[in-house]
Amino acid sequence: MSNELVLASIVFVLIGIILVGVFFSTRKLGPQNKEDLAKNTVYESGVSNPVGGTNLRFSIKFYLVAILFVLFDVEIIFMFPWAVNIKELGYLGLFEMFMFMGLLYAGLIYIYKKKALSWD
């Protein structure tokens, strides 16, 4: 074995031992307030007695709208550097951005046709 592999193995083992030691020492040295009921009660947005159960089911539309927002919001990340460097990119950069926006528009049309944006 090479010296670098032995050294890397020793470093990883030492890091693991140190982490385990830190976890155990914080468990033993840290505060032990298990009788404090005020810390263990539910508190949601100023309401001390929540209404409803914890296994309430949400409609899939909430998650779908969130994913679609993230998907179409990421396009802004790619459009800002393009807008800043449009003179240096020339016509090829303009063509590539139009292709990118065309693909996003095709995705939007697809989502519209699938009625993913209609809220029932």
N, C-alpha and C positions, 0 to 999 in steps of 0.2 A: 504494500500500500504506500501511497505517497504521503509525504509529510503534511501537505495541505488537507488531505482527506482526514487524517488523524486529528489535526488541529480543529477542523470544522466539526467533527464528531464530538470532540471534547467540549467545544463551545456550546453546541446544542444541548448536550447533556447537562452542562453547568447551568444554562439558562432554564432548563426544565426543573432542575433541583431548586434553583433560586425562586422560581415562580411558585412551586409547591410550598416552599418554606414561607413565602410571603402570605399566601392564602391561609395557611394554618396559623401563622402568628396573628394575622388580623382577626381570625375567628376567636382566638384565645384572649387577645389583648383588647379587643373592641368592646363597646358597651353591650350589655345583655339585658335589654328592657323587654321582656316577654309579657309582663303583666299589664303593660300600658295599652288599654283598649282604645284610647283615642287615636293612636297611630294606626291601628289595625282596622278602623271603620272605613266605610266607603265614603268618598267625598268627590262629587262630580260637579264642577262649575258652580260652586256655591250652594249646591243642594246637598244637604246632609242625609236626606232620606230619598234615595233614588226611586223612580217609578218604573215598574216593569222588571222583567227578568234579564239575566245576562246572556241568555241564548236567543235573543230576538233576531229574527232573520230579516236581512235587508234584501231589497230587490237587486237583481243583477244589473239593472240599468245604472245604479250608482257607480259601480265598478267600471262598467263599460264607458260611461261618460268620462270618468277619471282617466282611463287608459287612452281614450281618444284625445282628450285634452293634452296629455303628455306627448302623445305621438305627433300631433300637429303643432304643438308648441316648440318642439325640438327643431323644427325647420327654421325658427328665428335664429338659433345658434349658428346655423350654416349660412344664413343670409347676411348677418352683420359683417363677417370678414369679407364676404364677396362684395358688399356695398362699399367697403372701405378701399378695396383693391381693384375696383372695376376698371380703372384706366390701365393698370398694368396687365390685367388678364386679357383685355382686348375682346375680339369677337368670339373667340373660342370659349372664354369664360362666360360671356353673355349667352351663348348657345347652351353651355352646360347648365347654367342656372335655369334657363327656360325648360330644359329637359327635366331638371329636378322639380321645378314647380308644376310641370305637367304631370309627373308621376304622383305628386301630392294631390293634385286636382283629380286625377283618375281614382285615387284612393277615396277622396271625399265623395265622388259620384258613386262609387261602389257602396260606401257606407250609407249614402242616402237611398240607394236602390234597395238595400237590405233592410231599410227602415230602422236602422240602429239609432237614429237621432229622434225618432218619434217617441214621445213620453206618454204612455198609457196609464 
